[in-house]
Amino acid sequence: MSESVVENHVIKHIPEQFAGQRLDAALASMFPDYSRSRLQQWIRDGHVLLDGVVVKPRTKLTGNEKLELNIQLDNHSDELLPQDIPLDIVFEDEDIIVLDKPAGLVVHPAAGHADGTLVNALLHFDAELARVPRAGIVHRLDKDTTGLMVVARNLRAHKHLVEELQQRTMKREYQAIVQGVITAGGTIDAPVGRHSRDRVRMCVRDDGRPATTHYRVITRFRQHTHVQLKLESGRTHQIRVHMQHIRHPVVGDPVYGGRQRIPPQADKELIEQLRTFRRQALHAFRLSLVHPVGGQQLSWKSPLPDDMLRLIAALQKDVQQHGS
């Protein structure tokens, strides 16, 4: 069986062992570094030819057909500028990187943020990430949300981590300071979609994508609550939208936070802390996953950032002065 690769163009013959199988199933076995859904999309888009003919994912094979596959990674990482931006690396091996993202760092380049992003930083840290879709990033945090993220360093790890997210075996837990006093933990099961009038915002809407957030109380203050949250899904702005939905928006949230609540007779320190908290008080503090190659269960924790610790200290002091 001969094989030649020219850039991203693969030419080979279908092994006879795949006779009678669907094309997409056979390709998933022949190219294990790529997900079946990605391969199916390439087939639909005409990037896969059998004996020079465009085919469908369900096409049945006879064996020994000439296969031409034009690999489309669609990540454009090679067009992006590597930039020496400091990264807080929590863990790394040859397959994954776990990092602690600071507030203010945009994850992906976009309009208004062509560079200075986590992608630019990762390409400087490891030039080989240009070969992986989205420089290895499989999930994101909002610009001003802090905490743990995992990055895949190769296609095999990328495929596995994406599957973990889809199968919900990757666990992401957060801590937040929210407005109002929450009496008990609970679950928010409410679909999230794009706002009909303000396209920057997300909202709870009946025709949105399913979204589930679990939360429990860590500490109650006079007019605020420190909570822990766990995601079952990963919709854009999910925690921020869900907490606004139950009328406990995240402190400092510039989009969903609403008017800041100041406890009566609060001292100047707390008033200053609340009024100058310029980002959502949300931190991804724990990440758990199965290693994409070794198969072992791994977990990491990140301490709360200083700004959230200062706010919690001021809220605790307020309770000591005035009671709960």
N, C-alpha and C positions, 0 to 999 in steps of 0.2 A: 504494500500500500504506500504510494508515494504522496508526499506533502510538500508544498512550497508556500512560503509566506512572504508577501511583498507589502511592506508597511502593515496596514490593517486588513489586507486582503488574503484570505485563506482559500487554497484550492486543494481538495483531497477527494478520495472516492469513499462512498458509503460502504462500510464493512458489511459483508453478507449476513452477519449475525443479526442485523437490524431489519432484514426482510420481513415484511408484514406489519411492521410498527409504523406509528404516525411519525411524521418528520420531526415535530417539535419534541416528542419523547426521545427520539434517537439523538437529536442535537443536545438535549440536556445531559445525556450520557457521554457524548463525545466531547462536550465542552463544559466540564463541571464548574469552571470558574465563573460562568454566567448563569443567571437565574433563568428558569423556564419562561417566565413572563417576559423577560428582556429578549430572549431568543424568539418568542412568538411575535413580539413587536417588530423585530428585524425582518421576519418572514413576511408579515403583513405589509411592511414598508418597501418590500422588493429588494432587500439587501441579501437575500438568499436565493440562489438559482440551483435547480437540478437539471443537469444536461442542458444548461443555457436557458432554462425556462423559469419564469416567476411562478411560484407555487403557493399553497396555503398550508397553515400549520397542521391541518388534519390529513394532508396528503400521505397516502400509504406508500411505503418504500418496497422496492423489489430487491435492493442490494446492488452494489457496485455502480450506482449512479455517480456521475461527476458532480461534486458539491462545490459551489463557489459561495463563500461567506464574506461579506464586507462588514467588518466589525465597526460598530458605531457606538462610541462611548459617550458622546454628547456632553463632555464635561468642560471642554475648552480650557482645561488647567494649563495647557502649554502656552496659552495666550496671556496668562496672568503673570504679573510681576512678583517674583519672590521678594519678600520684605523682611528685614531683620526686626521683627516685633517680638518682644519677650513673651515666652510661654511658660506657664507653671505646669510642668509635667509631673503628674502623680505616679504614673506607671508607664513603662514601655517595654516591648520586646519586638521581635521581628515581624509580628502580625498586627499588633494593635498599639495605640497610644491612648492613654487616659489623661486628660488635662483638666485644670480648674480654670474656667473662663472668668475674667474680670468683668465688671460693669463697664459699659461703653464700647465694648468690642463687638462689631457686627460680624456675623458668622460668614455669610456669603456676599460677594460683590453684587451690587444692584444699583439702580438709578440713585445717584446722590452718594454712593459709597463704592466707587470704582476700584479703590484700593484701601489699604489700611485695615483689611479684614482678617479674620481667622484663617481663611483660605490662603491669603498672601503669606501669613506667618508660617503656616504649615509647609508651604512649598519651599520656603527658605530653610526650615528645620530639616526637611527630608525631600530632596528633589525627586525621588522616585514616586512620590505621591501624585505627580502629574500623570502617572499611568493609571490612576484609580479614579472612578467617577467622583466628581465633587471633592477632589483631593482627599478622599477617604471619609468624608463626613456623612454619617448615616442618620443623624438626628440633629436638631438645632435648639439653641436657646435664643430668646429675644435679646436684642442689643444690651439692654440694661438688666437682664437677669444674669445672676452669677451662678457658678457651680460646675459640676462634673459633666464632661462629654467624652464619648469614645470615638476614636478615629481608626478606620481600617487602613493597614499599610499595603495590602495587596488585594487582588480580586477575590481570592478565595475567602479571605476574612470579611471583605465587603459583602459578598453574597450571604455568608452565614449571619452576620450581624443584622442585615436587612430582614432575613427570615426570622430572627429572634424578635425583632420589633413587630413584625406582622403576626407572629404567633404569641406575642405578649409574654415571652419568657424573659425578656430583658426588663428589669425592674428599675424605675426611676422615681425617687422620692424627693420631696421638696419641703422646705419650711418657709413660712410667710408670716408677716404681721399684717393683720387685716383690721378694718374698721368695725366697730361694734363688738358686743360681747356675745360669743357663741356659747350656748349652754351645753351642748353635747356634740359628739362627732356624728358623721353621717355620710351619705353618698349622693352625689349630684349626677343624675343620669339625664342629660339634656343635649340634644343635637346642636352642633355649632356650625354656622355658615357665615358667608360674607354679608355685611350689612347692606340693605337694599339702596340706601342713599349715600352713605359714607363708605367708600370702597376700601379705606384704610382700616376700618374697624370690623371686627367680627361680632357676632351676636348669637344668642340662642334663638333658633327658628325651626319650625316643624320640618322643613325640607332640608335641614342641614345634615352634616355627617354625624353618625353616632359618636357620642363622647361621654366618658364616665370618669369622674374624679371622686376619690375617697378622701375624707379628711377627719382628723381627730384633734382635740384640744391639747396643747402643751401647757399654756399658762393664760389665765384670764386677767386682764387689767381693768381699769375703770370704764374705759370706752374703746378698748382694743383687745385683740386676742392673738396670741402666738399659736399658730397651727402647723401641723404636719400633714402633707398631702401626698397621695399616690395616684399616678395616672394609669388607667387601663388603655387609653388611646392617646394620641399625640397630636391633637388639632392645633392649628395656629391660635396662639393666645388662650389656650383652653382654660388654664387655671384662672387667669385674670378675668375671662368672660364668665366662668362658672361662679366665681366668688362675687362678682357684681350681680349675677343673676339671683343669688340668695341674699342680696343686700348687705354683703360684707366685703366690699371691694378691698383690694390690696393697697396698703398705705403707699402713698407716693406715686401711684399709677397715673401717668399723665393722660392716658386715653380713657380708662375705665374707672378711675378712682373717685371722681366727683369731688365734692367739697370736703376738705379736711376737717375731721372732728377733733376739737380741742376739749379735754376734760375741764369741767368748771374748777376755777381756782388753781389751775395748773401753774407751776412755777415757770420762770423764764427759760430755764434749761429745756424743759419738755416742749414748751411752745416753739422754741427755736429749732429743736430736733425735728418736730413734725412739719414745720413750715419750710424747712430747708432740705427735707428729704426729697430729692429730685428724681428718683427712679422708683420703680416698683420694688417693694421690700420682699423679694422673692429669690430663693437660693436653692439650687439643685444639690442637696447635701449627701445623697447616697445613690450609688449606681451599682447594680448587680447584674451579672451576665454569665453565660457559659463561654469559656474561651473558644474561639472559632476553630482552633486547630487542636489544642491539647485536650479540650472537652471538660476541663475542671471548672467548678463554680467559683467565680471571683466576685469580690465586693469591695468597694472603696467608700470612704466617708470624707467629706470636706467640712471643716469648721465654718461657722457663720462668718461672713465678712465683717470688718470693723464697724461699718456704718450701721448694720443691723444690730450688732452687739451694743453699740452706744445707745440706740433707740430703745432697746429692751431694758437697758440699765436705767434710762430716764423714766420709762413706764413703771418699772418696779419701784423706783424711788417715789413716784407719784402715789402708788398704792400704799406705801409705808407712811406717807404724810397724811393721806386722806382716807385710808381704808378702801375696801373694795366696793 
